[in-house]
Amino acid sequence: MFVASEPFAEAAAAQSRALGLDVASVFVAHPIQDRTDDEMRSLADEAIEALTRSLTSAPAATQ
């Protein structure tokens, strides 16, 4: 599983295909680097459900 900010979704998908890597991913709001601690906590709170769901669900069937 990996977590990245939204603008990198397309690049992450392309890299995953190139590497043959099929893992769960969660994308969060951008930007990250200039956020305060409180903003980062809020961002994490917003992402926790998607993260938990990705970590605990069965992988998608491959064809």
Contacts in CASP RR format, 6 or more apart in sequence:
PFRMAT RR
TARGET T0000
AUTHOR 0000-0000-0000
METHOD contacts of the structure
MODEL  1
MFVASEPFAEAAAAQSRALGLDVASVFVAHPIQDRTDDEMRSLADEAIEA
LTRSLTSAPAATQ
1 23 0 8 1.000
1 24 0 8 1.000
1 25 0 8 1.000
1 26 0 8 1.000
1 51 0 8 1.000
1 54 0 8 1.000
1 55 0 8 1.000
2 12 0 8 1.000
2 23 0 8 1.000
2 24 0 8 1.000
2 25 0 8 1.000
2 26 0 8 1.000
3 25 0 8 1.000
3 26 0 8 1.000
3 27 0 8 1.000
3 28 0 8 1.000
3 47 0 8 1.000
3 51 0 8 1.000
4 12 0 8 1.000
4 25 0 8 1.000
4 27 0 8 1.000
4 28 0 8 1.000
5 27 0 8 1.000
5 28 0 8 1.000
5 29 0 8 1.000
5 30 0 8 1.000
5 31 0 8 1.000
5 32 0 8 1.000
6 27 0 8 1.000
6 28 0 8 1.000
6 29 0 8 1.000
6 30 0 8 1.000
7 30 0 8 1.000
8 27 0 8 1.000
8 30 0 8 1.000
9 25 0 8 1.000
9 27 0 8 1.000
12 25 0 8 1.000
12 27 0 8 1.000
15 21 0 8 1.000
16 22 0 8 1.000
16 23 0 8 1.000
16 25 0 8 1.000
22 59 0 8 1.000
22 60 0 8 1.000
22 62 0 8 1.000
24 54 0 8 1.000
24 55 0 8 1.000
24 57 0 8 1.000
24 59 0 8 1.000
25 54 0 8 1.000
26 47 0 8 1.000
26 50 0 8 1.000
26 51 0 8 1.000
26 54 0 8 1.000
28 43 0 8 1.000
28 46 0 8 1.000
28 47 0 8 1.000
29 43 0 8 1.000
29 46 0 8 1.000
32 40 0 8 1.000
32 43 0 8 1.000
35 43 0 8 1.000
END
